[in-house]
């Protein structure tokens, strides 16, 4: 058994015979224990479809964006079979795509972070919109999107299959309401400029009224915590005092985009 489902292979080969373009989308830039990366998928597809015009549209294959610019990506997107990551959805001219195969949908949905489902839906919706803009050709199968998932009932998958944004929004809001996640609460990120956030500071942050402390974790820029706050006005003055009086330098971000 290969890394690409047989139904997807059949769709790729059918598109090749029909002379239409295929986009194979992956959630990761390189191979991990969770699955293959673009290099491995491209090598596999070259064996399945020898001689096909196949290009990779992922950062390692395209090289330094500063030197290659958008041109390298635009050229890759004109291949018949494109193995791509999210960078291929950048704001560049994209030729028609008749078939999109999304591998590892569940990895997109379950990425760490509270907005994973929202971001997965946005990515899949954009792919579906790209395919939908491709006009059908007489005598050929209509454009289509294939999703590899072990959770076909997940509201992200169902919303894309149904083409129904409201279906996604309603169920995603229900999930967030149950978890008391934004927009039903406010998140505040507190990051330390030092190597650690001291126990005294953590205790004071965790003791803010109506607040749940998440972390600490090692963020991109150092140790950080998330505060899930019910009413911002109730904690704002106390939070300012903690920041001013803390022995370590603290950076506070209200409503962080990434959480």
Buried (B, 14 or more C-beta within 10 A) or exposed (E): EEBBBEEBBEBBBBBBEBEBBBBBBBBBBBBEEEBBBBBBBBEBBBEBBEEBEBBBBBBEBBEEEEEEEEEBBBEBBEBBBBBBBBBBBEEBEBEEBBBBBBBBBBBBBBEEEBBBBBBBBBBBBEBBEBBBEBEEEEEBBEBBBBBBBEEEEBBBBBBBBEEEEEBBBEBBEEEBEEEEBBEEBBBBBBBBEEEEBEEEBBEBBEEBEEBBBBBBEEBEEBBBBBBBBBEBEBBBEBBEEBBEEBEBEBEBBEEBEEB
